[in-house]
Amino acid sequence: MNFENYTLVFCNGDPPHGERLRNLVRDPARIVCADGGAQKALAAGYSPDLIVGDLDSLDAGSGLSDGVEIVRVPGQDNTDFEKTLDVMLARGMDHFLVTAFSGGRIDQTLANIQIAFEYAARCMIALADNHFVLFPVTGTFESEFPVGSTVSIISMTDESVVSASGLAYGLNESVLPKGGHAVSNKSIKESISVTVHKGGILLMVNDV
């Protein structure tokens, strides 16, 4: 899948190591960081264009370029990730590849995944770690991946009704309760299609 026209977003977790991230997106449209995610971007070799958050985790002396824009959004009613998504959407950005969303604290990892799902109806959003790319899906998702990729589906709502093709075990309006899953499926074609007739899912693909 091509993420070259996506905004690359750094949260304050652990970004993918080595060339993993550059293999996904070598020339991001822009680089936006949620507060302390700026340090994670710099450590990974990326120079932030925009930093958003309450700035309680930002190290202003960490080597940021003079041209970086910093937007302070105070308040504890939402996370820095939510603040960052709100600012980007208000500015017309709507394609995001989110990294450093996981690692360390499991509570923050789960919260970031849930937030991405809640925003998925308003933008194209994907989350990348060392092994998987996660796609929140509430409608129809179609893309190309290497044959043999591991594909897992987890329901994010009380009941999801899902159809999928291009997989070793296809789904035909299959009902998945919240937390219900169809894990460790395999792609048997380069193109896979997933349609969520009701509810919403998290589609997880490795080897992208």
C-alpha positions as CSV (number, residue, x, y, z in Angstrom):
1,M,0.0,0.0,0.0
2,N,1.3,3.5,-0.9
3,F,1.5,5.9,2.0
4,E,3.5,8.6,0.1
5,N,0.8,11.2,0.2
6,Y,0.0,10.7,3.8
7,T,0.8,12.9,6.7
8,L,3.2,11.0,9.0
9,V,2.2,11.4,12.6
10,F,4.4,10.6,15.6
11,C,2.8,9.9,19.0
12,N,5.0,9.5,22.1
13,G,5.5,5.8,22.0
14,D,8.1,3.6,20.2
15,P,8.4,4.2,16.4
16,P,9.2,1.2,14.1
17,H,12.9,0.4,14.1
18,G,15.4,0.5,11.3
19,E,14.1,0.9,7.7
20,R,10.6,-0.3,8.6
21,L,9.1,3.1,8.6
22,R,11.0,4.4,5.5
23,N,9.9,1.3,3.6
24,L,6.3,2.3,4.3
25,V,6.7,6.0,3.5
26,R,9.9,7.5,2.1
27,D,8.6,10.9,1.3
28,P,5.7,11.9,3.6
29,A,3.6,14.9,2.7
30,R,4.4,16.4,6.1
31,I,5.5,15.3,9.5
32,V,3.2,16.2,12.5
33,C,4.0,15.3,16.1
34,A,1.7,14.9,19.1
35,D,3.7,16.7,21.9
36,G,6.6,14.5,23.0
37,G,6.3,12.6,19.7
38,A,8.7,15.3,18.4
39,Q,11.6,13.7,20.2
40,K,10.6,10.3,18.7
41,A,10.5,11.8,15.2
42,L,13.9,13.4,15.6
43,A,15.4,10.2,17.0
44,A,14.1,8.4,13.9
45,G,15.6,10.9,11.6
46,Y,12.6,13.0,10.7
47,S,12.3,16.8,11.2
48,P,8.8,17.8,12.4
49,D,6.8,20.4,10.4
50,L,4.1,20.8,13.1
51,I,3.9,19.9,16.8
52,V,0.5,19.9,18.6
53,G,-0.5,19.3,22.2
54,D,-0.5,20.7,25.7
55,L,3.3,20.6,25.4
56,D,3.9,19.0,28.8
57,S,6.2,16.4,27.2
58,L,8.0,18.6,24.6
59,D,11.7,19.2,25.0
60,A,12.1,22.6,23.4
61,G,15.9,22.2,23.4
62,S,16.0,18.8,21.6
63,G,17.2,20.0,18.2
64,L,14.0,21.2,16.6
65,S,14.4,23.3,13.5
66,D,13.7,27.0,13.6
67,G,10.8,26.6,11.0
68,V,8.8,24.1,13.0
69,E,5.3,25.3,14.0
70,I,4.2,24.6,17.5
71,V,0.5,24.8,18.4
72,R,-0.4,24.6,22.1
73,V,-3.8,23.2,22.9
74,P,-4.4,23.2,26.7
75,G,-6.8,21.0,28.6
76,Q,-6.9,17.5,30.0
77,D,-10.3,16.5,28.5
78,N,-8.6,14.9,25.5
79,T,-5.2,13.4,24.6
80,D,-2.4,15.0,22.7
81,F,-3.2,12.5,19.9
82,E,-6.8,13.8,19.7
83,K,-5.7,17.4,19.8
84,T,-3.3,16.7,16.9
85,L,-6.0,15.0,14.8
86,D,-8.4,17.9,15.5
87,V,-5.9,20.5,14.3
88,M,-4.9,18.5,11.2
89,L,-8.5,17.9,10.2
90,A,-9.3,21.6,10.7
91,R,-6.5,22.4,8.3
92,G,-7.8,20.1,5.6
93,M,-5.4,17.2,6.2
94,D,-7.2,13.8,5.9
95,H,-4.7,11.0,5.2
96,F,-2.6,10.0,8.2
97,L,-0.1,7.3,8.9
98,V,0.4,7.2,12.6
99,T,3.5,5.7,14.3
100,A,4.9,5.6,17.8
101,F,1.4,4.9,19.0
102,S,2.4,1.8,20.9
103,G,5.2,0.5,23.1
104,G,5.7,1.0,26.8
105,R,2.3,1.7,28.4
106,I,-0.5,-0.6,27.3
107,D,-3.2,1.8,28.4
108,Q,-1.9,4.5,26.0
109,T,-1.6,1.9,23.2
110,L,-5.2,0.8,23.6
111,A,-6.4,4.4,23.9
112,N,-4.6,5.4,20.7
113,I,-6.2,2.5,18.8
114,Q,-9.6,3.4,20.1
115,I,-9.1,7.1,19.2
116,A,-8.0,6.2,15.6
117,F,-11.2,4.1,15.2
118,E,-13.4,6.9,16.5
119,Y,-11.8,9.3,13.9
120,A,-11.9,6.8,11.0
121,A,-15.2,8.1,9.6
122,R,-13.7,11.5,9.1
123,C,-10.3,10.6,7.5
124,M,-8.1,7.9,6.1
125,I,-6.0,6.7,9.0
126,A,-3.6,3.8,9.5
127,L,-1.3,2.9,12.4
128,A,2.1,1.3,11.9
129,D,4.3,-0.6,14.4
130,N,7.2,-3.0,13.9
131,H,5.1,-5.8,12.6
132,F,1.6,-4.7,11.5
133,V,-0.3,-1.8,9.9
134,L,-3.7,-1.3,11.5
135,F,-6.7,0.0,9.6
136,P,-9.9,1.1,11.3
137,V,-12.7,0.2,8.9
138,T,-16.4,1.2,9.0
139,G,-17.3,0.8,5.3
140,T,-15.5,-0.8,2.4
141,F,-11.7,-1.2,2.4
142,E,-9.8,-2.3,-0.7
143,S,-6.0,-2.5,-1.1
144,E,-3.1,-4.6,-2.4
145,F,-0.8,-6.5,-0.2
146,P,1.8,-9.2,-0.8
147,V,0.3,-12.7,-1.1
148,G,0.7,-14.6,2.1
149,S,0.3,-11.5,4.4
150,T,-1.2,-12.2,7.7
151,V,-4.6,-10.5,8.0
152,S,-6.6,-10.3,11.3
153,I,-10.0,-8.7,11.9
154,I,-11.2,-7.6,15.3
155,S,-14.7,-6.2,15.9
156,M,-14.6,-2.8,17.6
157,T,-18.4,-2.4,18.1
158,D,-21.0,-4.5,19.9
159,E,-21.7,-6.4,16.7
160,S,-20.0,-6.2,13.4
161,V,-21.2,-7.8,10.2
162,V,-18.3,-8.4,7.8
163,S,-17.6,-9.7,4.3
164,A,-14.1,-10.2,3.0
165,S,-12.5,-11.6,-0.2
166,G,-9.0,-12.4,-1.3
167,L,-8.3,-14.3,1.9
168,A,-7.8,-18.0,2.6
169,Y,-10.9,-18.0,4.8
170,G,-13.4,-15.6,3.2
171,L,-16.2,-14.0,5.2
172,N,-19.7,-13.6,3.9
173,E,-21.7,-11.3,6.2
174,S,-20.2,-13.0,9.1
175,V,-21.2,-11.7,12.6
176,L,-18.5,-10.7,15.0
177,P,-19.4,-9.6,18.5
178,K,-17.3,-6.9,20.2
179,G,-13.9,-8.3,20.8
180,G,-14.8,-11.2,18.4
181,H,-12.1,-11.9,15.9
182,A,-11.0,-13.6,12.8
183,V,-7.2,-13.7,13.4
184,S,-4.3,-15.2,11.5
185,N,-6.0,-15.3,8.1
186,K,-3.8,-15.1,5.0
187,S,-4.1,-13.2,1.8
188,I,-4.2,-15.5,-1.2
189,K,-4.5,-12.6,-3.8
190,E,-2.7,-9.3,-4.1
191,S,-5.9,-7.5,-3.8
192,I,-8.2,-7.9,-0.8
193,S,-11.5,-6.4,-0.1
194,V,-13.3,-6.0,3.2
195,T,-16.8,-4.6,3.6
196,V,-18.3,-3.8,7.0
197,H,-22.1,-4.0,6.6
198,K,-22.7,-3.1,10.2
199,G,-20.5,-1.8,13.1
200,G,-16.7,-1.4,12.7
201,I,-13.5,-3.4,12.8
202,L,-9.8,-3.2,13.1
203,L,-8.1,-4.7,10.1
204,M,-4.5,-5.7,10.9
205,V,-2.0,-6.7,8.2
206,N,1.6,-7.6,8.4
207,D,4.2,-7.8,5.6
208,V,2.7,-4.6,4.0
